[in-house]
Amino acid sequence: MQHHPVLTLPPKLARWAKSPTGVPYVHERSGAAPGPEILVTALVHGNEFSGAIALAELLAAGWQPACGRVTLAFCNVAAFERFDTAQPDASRFVDEDFNRVWAADVLDGPRRSAELDRARQIRPFVDRATHLLDLHSMHEPCAPLLVTGTLARNIAFAQGLRTAGQVIVDAGHANGVRMRDYGEFANKQGGRIALLLEAGQHWDPRAVSAARDTLMRFLVQAGALARREVPVGWLLPDREPPAPVVVTDRVVATSMDFSFRENYTGGETIRKAGTMIAVDAGREVLTPYDDCVLVMPSLRQLRPGVTTVRLGRRA
């Protein structure tokens, strides 16, 4: 399978290795007035560095919030340091997916890996955060997505950002817990906010613009600064958000002989139930209902047991 071109250069992060927090690549910035406890994370996957570019730019500018404390964390730097434009997908992680280890029993357990060790370092910052924005990108070209989980407070917060991002309501992953679903972020009676941005294709410059825009809107809406205090050029035009898409099904490959019927990029609405969208080892994959929305179709990591596309309907 062909890689998409790497059109965005990886950021240089060596200057951010040492931190007063005592945890490498994790930096705090505090405002003069009390306010929210915000954590912004990037490089959860080592080949997804659009968000890291935004964080590095913010740190280099000497930015400070007006209120509260904002922690900026470059997460899986060990994987990122392996990035090679000739094999750009190979640096997603070192030992395991950093975004599947966020269950208390896993973090508290005896097992070791590069990603678990790093998650344990970052865990105290996640534990104290009232607001989490986790910056990601996608294998295939696609408009930005804001992944909220199923809690109404996250959906409302995401819709209120007024970005171009489509809000995706999903219940998480069966093979491990994401950071955005960890601990108090998953408490139905709680008030903590957690969003995951899929900014666009990994190495498309537009993903960097989406990361900057969503980051600033998140900080404004959380109460860390006023909109007039946003650095010049970081905000994209306001957009009226479309209705959220609620994920109802996942298409999981059963073989390596899996192919889509068309070159789907995500966001397509398949009007009729029973429409064939893919073939898996000769078996037709059909849409389960009318007006079925395709979410993040990709064959980049194709193997049996991997999700190839999510299916959803508009709320």
C-alpha atoms as one frame of an Amber mdcrd trajectory, in Angstrom:
protein
   0.000   0.000   0.000   1.311   3.430  -0.928   2.037   5.972   1.774   0.604
   9.437   1.571   3.333  12.045   0.984   4.931  13.613   4.040   4.231  17.283
   3.335   4.820  18.525   6.886   8.263  18.348   8.480   8.456  16.773  11.944
   9.001  19.346  14.710  12.330  19.630  16.524  11.554  18.849  20.143  14.957
  18.483  21.806  14.668  21.895  23.491  11.539  20.716  25.310  13.081  17.528
  26.729  14.008  19.114  30.053  11.115  20.476  32.099  10.633  22.079  35.519
   7.833  19.554  36.076  10.481  16.856  36.411   8.815  14.856  33.639  10.534
  15.117  30.239   8.570  16.842  27.478   5.774  17.953  29.824   5.465  21.718
  30.400   3.131  23.842  32.512   2.010  27.400  31.903  -0.025  29.231  34.580
  -2.177  32.338  34.431  -2.399  35.120  36.990  -6.011  34.306  37.861  -7.530
  31.000  39.033  -9.164  28.872  36.397  -9.381  25.455  34.781  -6.770  22.706
  34.930  -6.231  21.944  31.243  -4.092  19.193  29.727  -3.286  19.201  26.000
  -1.543  16.100  24.684   0.183  15.403  21.373   2.276  12.530  19.967   0.148
   9.866  21.615   1.117   8.117  18.383   4.632   8.833  17.204   3.796   9.408
  13.537   0.989  11.902  14.301   2.856  15.143  14.829   0.533  17.902  13.617
  -0.541  18.542  17.206   3.065  18.497  18.387   3.868  21.275  15.917   1.127
  23.419  17.467   2.320  22.735  21.021   5.956  23.457  20.136   4.952  26.743
  18.498   2.964  27.764  21.558   5.843  26.992  23.907   8.371  28.770  21.690
   6.191  31.894  21.648   6.357  32.138  25.439   2.566  31.953  25.650   0.816
  32.054  29.030  -2.890  31.510  29.768  -4.819  34.305  31.428  -6.493  31.934
  33.899  -5.768  28.553  35.405  -3.005  26.182  34.408  -2.367  24.635  31.002
  -0.111  21.590  30.725   1.311  20.752  27.302   2.577  17.177  26.938   4.471
  15.470  24.136   3.565  11.881  24.968   5.218   9.078  22.996   8.467  10.819
  22.091  10.328   7.495  21.952   8.123   6.405  19.047   8.307   9.843  17.395
  12.113   9.751  17.426  11.930   6.692  15.156   9.957   8.564  12.490  11.294
   7.947   8.986   9.714   9.518   5.914  10.482   6.310   4.009   8.391   4.295
   6.510   6.139   6.920   8.104   3.615   4.476   9.582   6.244   2.410  11.392
   6.673   4.850  14.291   3.098   4.724  15.596   4.380   3.112  18.810   7.365
   1.214  20.213   5.783  -1.766  21.999   2.029  -1.154  22.070  -0.600   1.499
  21.410  -0.188   4.297  23.974  -3.897   5.059  23.634  -5.100   1.621  24.755
  -3.406   1.372  28.183  -5.548   3.854  30.171  -7.294   1.462  32.547  -6.410
   1.687  36.242  -5.719  -2.043  36.538  -3.302  -1.868  33.604  -1.516   1.242
  34.869  -1.307  -0.172  38.403  -0.291  -3.642  37.242   3.196  -5.165  36.933
   3.427  -5.270  33.147   6.113  -3.106  31.496   6.407  -1.573  28.041   7.768
   1.682  26.628   4.233   3.050  26.357   3.123   1.904  29.815   6.205   3.424
  31.441   5.506   6.732  29.720   1.790   6.616  30.570   2.681   6.170  34.232
   4.864   9.283  34.044   2.052  11.340  32.517  -0.749   9.885  34.636  -0.560
  12.500  37.457  -1.197  15.282  34.934  -4.164  13.362  33.522  -5.518  12.701
  37.020  -5.616  16.396  37.930  -6.994  17.748  34.632 -10.498  19.196  34.515
 -10.235  19.491  30.709  -8.331  17.258  28.286  -7.712  17.859  24.589  -5.892
  14.972  22.899  -4.491  15.919  19.469  -4.359  13.182  16.826  -4.485  12.795
  13.045  -5.599  10.108  10.582  -4.097   7.657   8.124  -6.304   8.749   5.231
  -7.276  12.214   3.933 -10.392  13.267   5.807 -12.022  16.387   7.229 -11.299
  16.924  10.954 -13.265  14.920  13.513 -13.957  15.629  17.197 -14.347  12.327
  19.051 -16.358  12.852  22.233 -17.328   9.546  23.769 -20.983   9.187  24.731
 -21.323  11.736  27.566 -23.649  14.652  26.817 -21.294  17.224  28.364 -18.511
  16.348  25.918 -20.841  16.391  22.929 -22.169  19.833  23.912 -18.649  21.185
  24.505 -17.465  19.926  21.108 -20.478  21.345  19.269 -19.900  24.684  21.001
 -16.384  25.029  19.573 -17.840  25.942  16.168 -15.026  24.335  14.216 -15.182
  22.517  10.886 -14.790  19.258  12.798 -17.561  16.672  12.621 -18.502  15.500
  16.124 -18.267  11.702  16.436 -20.022  10.020  19.356 -18.531   6.615  20.083
 -18.190   4.200  22.983 -14.435   3.586  22.834 -12.389   0.541  21.903 -12.819
  -3.091  22.912  -9.058  -3.708  22.925  -8.100  -1.048  25.476  -9.038   2.235
  27.133  -8.148   5.584  25.538  -6.758   8.434  27.609  -9.902  10.456  26.933
 -12.003   7.673  28.547  -9.762   7.241  31.605 -10.890   7.646  35.210 -13.019
  10.661  36.044 -13.384  11.584  32.373 -15.749   8.609  32.070 -17.785   9.459
  35.202 -21.380  10.103  34.109 -22.024  12.206  37.216 -18.792  14.162  36.907
 -17.992  17.398  35.147 -14.626  16.797  33.506 -14.354  17.415  29.766 -12.332
  15.254  27.371 -12.139  15.544  23.585  -9.978  13.832  20.988  -9.256  15.702
  17.768  -8.521  13.830  14.558  -7.073  16.824  12.718  -6.868  15.382   9.192
  -4.324  13.291   7.307  -1.121  12.889   9.347   1.266  14.840   7.153  -1.088
  17.297   5.465  -0.364  20.939   6.445  -4.103  21.470   6.879  -3.960  19.139
   9.883  -1.607  21.592  11.610  -4.051  24.438  10.958  -6.906  22.352  12.371
  -4.850  21.496  15.459  -4.017  25.165  16.107  -7.618  26.245  15.594  -9.170
  23.564  17.809  -6.546  24.077  20.523  -7.306  27.783  20.804 -11.064  27.309
  20.701 -10.764  24.663  23.412  -8.720  26.981  25.650 -11.179  29.850  25.144
 -14.244  27.730  25.824 -12.636  26.130  28.893 -11.912  29.591  30.311  -8.124
  29.785  30.063  -8.147  32.949  27.938 -10.449  35.322  26.087 -10.889  35.048
  22.340  -9.222  38.451  21.870  -6.084  36.966  23.467  -5.697  34.191  20.891
  -2.437  34.535  18.903  -2.957  36.114  15.499  -3.525  33.606  12.717  -4.401
  30.597  14.857  -8.182  30.676  14.406  -9.952  29.526  11.273 -13.394  30.946
  10.373 -16.281  29.966  12.626 -18.448  27.147  11.283 -21.951  26.050  12.174
 -21.399  22.456  13.293 -23.326  19.638  11.604 -25.358  17.265  13.740 -23.220
  14.710  15.598 -22.692  11.276  14.108 -23.348   8.452  16.571 -21.276   5.338
  15.865 -23.446   2.226  15.988 -21.286  -0.449  14.336 -17.730  -1.297  13.444
 -16.633  -3.275  10.419 -13.823  -5.569  11.549 -11.729  -7.337   8.934 -11.732
 -11.128   9.111  -9.033 -11.557   6.473  -6.328  -9.773   4.509  -8.572 -10.087
   1.451 -10.600  -6.989   2.350 -11.350  -4.137  -0.039 -13.737  -1.199  -0.179
 -16.113  -0.862  -3.099 -15.064   2.768  -3.624 -12.279   5.081  -2.507 -14.057
   6.254   0.626 -12.433   9.056   2.634 -14.943   9.353   5.484 -18.123  11.346
   5.912 -19.920   9.684   2.993 -23.630   9.059   3.597 -24.881   5.810   2.063
 -28.567   6.394   1.429 -30.000   2.863   1.295 -29.720   0.037   3.808 -28.178
  -3.089   2.329 -25.747  -1.196   0.071 -22.475  -3.050  -0.390 -19.509  -0.947
   0.780 -16.778  -3.601   0.958 -15.891  -7.244   0.343 -14.114  -9.377   2.958
 -12.835 -12.729   1.647 -15.748 -12.862  -0.774 -18.354 -11.813   1.803 -20.234
  -8.611   1.042 -20.195  -5.939   3.750 -23.559  -4.124   3.681 -24.832  -0.963
   5.355 -27.262  -1.829   8.201 -29.664   1.106   7.781 -30.595   4.041   5.555
 -28.422   7.187   5.619 -25.437   5.348   7.073 -22.382   7.593   7.596 -18.894
   6.152   7.048 -16.387   7.181   9.714 -12.601   6.897   9.289 -12.398   4.185
   6.612  -8.849   2.909   6.305  -6.927  -0.162   5.202  -3.590   1.216   6.378
  -3.260  -1.272   9.249  -5.265  -4.064   7.625  -5.117  -7.416   9.368  -7.747
  -9.757  10.812  -9.371  -8.202  13.875  -8.695  -4.568  12.911 -11.531  -2.077
  12.415 -11.646  -0.906   8.803 -14.536   1.562   9.101 -17.064   2.723  11.665
 -20.739   3.125  10.747 -22.931   5.820  12.241 -26.126   7.812  11.961 -26.749
  11.489  12.578 -28.281  12.379  15.932
